[in-house]
Structures are given as C-alpha cells and as structure tokens.
Amino acid sequence: MAVLEVPQLEVVLRELEHNGSRFTVTMGFYPDGRPGEVFTHGIRSGSNLDALLADACVVVSCLIQHGVEPYEIADSMGLKRPAGALVSNVTADSPAASAGIKAGDLILSVDGQDVDDPNAFDYRFGTKPLGGSARLGILRGGREQTTTVSLRSAPATPRDEIVIRSRSPFSGVKIANLSPALAEELQLQNVDKGVAIVDVDTGSYASNLGFQRGDVIEEVNGEQISKTRDLERLAGTPNRSWRIIIVRNGQKRSITNVGFRVA
C-alpha cells in the first residue's frame, strides 16, 4: 500500500483589522518557503464576513497549491502587489504605541520611501538618528494613512529574572519581564503582556507539563500577569486546580486543571 507523505508546514499568524473587526490569519509555508494554505479565525461565526473569508481562503489555498503565485492573484484582482511590513505587536508605552500604531497595520513607507518587505523597513527605520521623528505610511482596514513616530529608545524594562521553586505547575521555570529586547531575543510574536519563560529545568514539573523557552504566561486563575513578581506570588498560593493562558508561537493556548494539588 502506498503511503502519502504530507510535508510539515511552518505556521505564521497575523492579526488584522477590517472595518472594526479584528481577526487572525493563519498562513502555512512549506520548508522551501512556498505558501501552502491560508485560514482565518476570530470572526463571529455565521456572519457574512466569516463566510466570505472562509470561501476566499479555500480559493486562494487551491490556487497557490497549484503553482499560482500570490502576486498573480493580486494582479488578477486589480490589487497592488504584496508589499510592506506587517506589525505583529506593539509594546505598551513605546514610541509606536504613542503614535497610534496597532497590531495588524501594514507599514508601506518611511519618510516617503517605499517599504517592500520587513527587511527594507528594518533598514530604513533603523538607520534614522535618535532624537528626531519619522513619518510612516500605513495601511489599516483597507485605507492608507500616515502617522509620525518619535525616534527615541524603547522604554527600559528590567528583566527581573526569577526561577520558580514553589510547588506549582511552574516549578522549574526561569521567567523574565517582557521588553522589546527580550521579544527580539526569543522571537516572540503577538505578545504585549505577560512574562516570558527563558529557561526550564530539565526534569522539573514545568518541563514534564510541556512548558518551553519562549512561552509567554499571560494569565493564571483569572489574574493577568504583568511582571515576574506576579507569577511568583501566584505560584506560591495553594490551589486545587489551575487555569493558565500562554502564548506560544504567536498563538494563545489555554491549560485547565493540570492536576497539580499543593499539599
């Protein structure tokens, strides 16, 4: 009997906004970088937009799986070819946040110079001197607009690394406060709150539960985690059950009733 081997797709998530509705686009890429599938979720089930997006994703997925290039699809619809740098998340109190930039915005230009891809944005924006400002052209909800961003250093956030030792599902994790530098170090996506796991002790309870370096813990038992001391305090509180929300690879996951009981 023949066995069909299905290539493993690398998944990329992007949050977008259209006419006030926020949703997530999931894109699957083959190992050689070719796009494979497109899905959306987060739209109210049964709505007209939900139905339209679902049908569009099926059509686009079929086309690209049969060798049609994304730019050919855009050209056939009279759309501009894909370009720009998509904003995956915005750090609170950062220059970008102060300028009103939101996750899902597509940056098209920096001071009038076109941005073809994220690398072009990094170069154009990164070579601007601190102390001034830059005018960004962005696309939001299908409409182009401009905003001015102050060129100043990102807010300094102490890492305040802590290793959780108390008897809890987090026993054995080393955590740190979120910051732009840490987000870049761990290649975090779609996170603007919580604390990041920077290490997990081998053989620890947290390791056995599957916690990994790069996981971001956002919420524990209904309480939002803003800094490492928050998680340290909650981990030291006896509980019969735990409800934990984490972000892994840009996607939220919920862990409920992990079966740990503190004596």
N, C-alpha and C positions, 0 to 999 in steps of 0.2 A: 504494500500500500504506500502510495506517495505521501510524503509529509510536506506540507506547505510551511515554509519558514517566513514568519512575519517580521520585518525589520522593526527594531525598537525605535520609537520616535522620541526626540527630545522635545519637551513641552515648554512653551513660553506663554506666560499670562500677561495680559494688558488690560487695565481698567480704562473704560472710555465713557463719555457722556454725550448724549444726544437729546436736545430739547428737554433738558431737565431730568432725563432718565439715565441712571448710571448702570453699566453692565460690564461684564468681563468677557474678553475674547481669548479663547484658548487656541494656540497655534501649535501644531505638531510638525517637527522638522526631521527629515531623515539624516543619518550620520554624515552624508556628504553635503548637508546644508540645504537640500531641496525641500520646499514646503510640501507637506503631505495632507493635513486635514485642518479644518477650521471649525470651531464650535463657539457658541455663545451661551452664557447663563447669567442669571441675575435680573432678567426682565420678568415682570409679572406674568405668570403662566396664563395662557389663553388670550393675552392681549394681541392686538393687531401687530404691534412691533415684534412681539415674540414670534408670531407666525412668519412674518416677513424675514426676520433674521434667520430663523431655522431653515427656511427654503433657500435663502441666499447662501448659507453655509454649505448646504448639500451641493448646490450647483458649483460653487467655487471649488470645493474639495474634489468633485469629479473632474473638473477641468484641469486643475493642477496635477492630479494624479495621472492624467493622460498627456502630460507634457506641455500644456499651455502655460506660458509664463505669466506671472502676476501683472506685469506691465501691459501685456497683450489684452488682458481682461479689462484693465483700466482704460486702454486706448479704445476698445470696442464700445465702451460706455460713455466715451467722450470726457473721461476724467483725466486729471493730471497724473503723470506717472508718480508712483510712490516715492516720497522724499520726506526728509525731516528727521527729527529726533523725538521719540515719544517719551513723555515724562511718566515714569512708573510710580514715583512717590515724591513727596515734598516734606522736608524736615521742618517741624514747627519752629517758629521764630527765626527762620533763615531768611536771607535776602529774597529768595524765590517766593517764600510764603508771604513776605511783606508786599511783594509785587503782585500778589493775587494769582500766581501760577498754581494750577491744580493738576493732580494726577489725571492722566488721560489727555492732557494738552499735547499738541504736536508742534514742536518748535521748527519754524520754517526758515528763519533768518536771524542773523545777529548783526545789528547796525547796518541793515540793508544788504548784507552779503548772504547769499543762499546757503542753507544747510541741507546737504544731500543725504546725510546719514549721521548717526551718533558720533562717529569719529570726527567728522567735519565740525560738529558742534563743540566737541571737547577741545579741538584746536582753536577755533575762532573765539570761544569764550575763555579758554584757559590762558590765552596769550594777552588778554586785556589786563592793563595795570590796575592794581587795587587803588581804591580811593575815588574812582570815577563812577560811571554808570554805563550800561549797555541797553540798547533798545532791541527787544526781541519781538519778532513777528511770529504769532502763534495761530494755530487752527483749533477752535473749540466749538463743538456742536455744529460743524459744517460752516462756521463763519470765521473769517480771518480778522484778527485784531492785533494791536501792538500793546506792549507794556514795557516799562523801564525798570531795570533791576540794578540795585546798588552793588558795586563791586567791592565787597568787604569780606573779610574772613568769616567762615562759618562759625556759629557760636560754639565756644569750647565747652565740652561736656566731659566731666571726669568719668573715667571708665568704672571706677569703684568696683573692681573685680572681687567677687565673693565665691567661695566654694561652700555649697550647701551640705551640711553634715547631719542635720536633724533627721529623724525618722520620718520620711515622707517620700512621695514619688520622685522628688527632685534630688534625693540624696546622691551625691557624687558629681553634680554638675557644677561647672565654674561659669558664672554669669557676669555680664558687664552691661553698663548703661549704653543705650543706643546713641550714636553720633554719626555724622557724615563719614568720618574716617573709618569707624568700625563697619558701617554699612558697605563701604567700598572694600574693606579688608575681607569681609565674609561674603561679598557679592549678594547682598540682601536685596529683595525686590518687594515692592508693595507693602512696606512697613513704615509706620510713623509713630508707633507707640510700643511699649513693652520693653523687655530686656532680652539680650541675646545670649545664647549658650556658646561659649568659646572653647569649652573642653568638657569631656565626660570621662570620668574614671572608668577604666576597664573593669568589668565585673561588678560594678555598682548597681544599685537598684534602678537608678535612672537609665543606665546602659541597658539593663535587661528589659526595661519598658520600651526601649527604642528611641529615646531622646538622642539627638545628634548635634554636633557642632553646626552652628548656623541656624538652628531652630530659634524662633523668637516667641517668647512666652508673653501673651497679651493679657490673659485673664485667668484668674483662679477662683473658683467657687463664687462667681459673680462679681468679683472685685477686680478692677482694672489694675494692671501692674505698670507703674510709671518709672520705677527705679529699683535697683538691686535690693535695697533695704526692704522694699515692699514684699518681694518674694521671700526674702529671708524670714520676715515676720510671719507670713502666712504658712511657710513650710514648717515653722516651729509650733503651729497651732494644731492640736489634736483634731482629727476629722475621721469619720467613719467612711466617707466617700469623697471623691474629688472630681470636680468638673473643670477641665483645663482647656483653654483655647490657645493654639500655637499657630504660627505661620511658618510654613516650610516650602521653599522654592516658590515663594510668591503666592501660595495658596493656603487659606485658613483650614485648620483641622481641629476637630473637637474630640477630646478624650474624656469619657464619662465613666465613673465608677471603676476606677482602675484596680480596685480590690485591695487597697492598702489600708490597714487599720492600725492606728497608733495605739499602743497599749497604755 
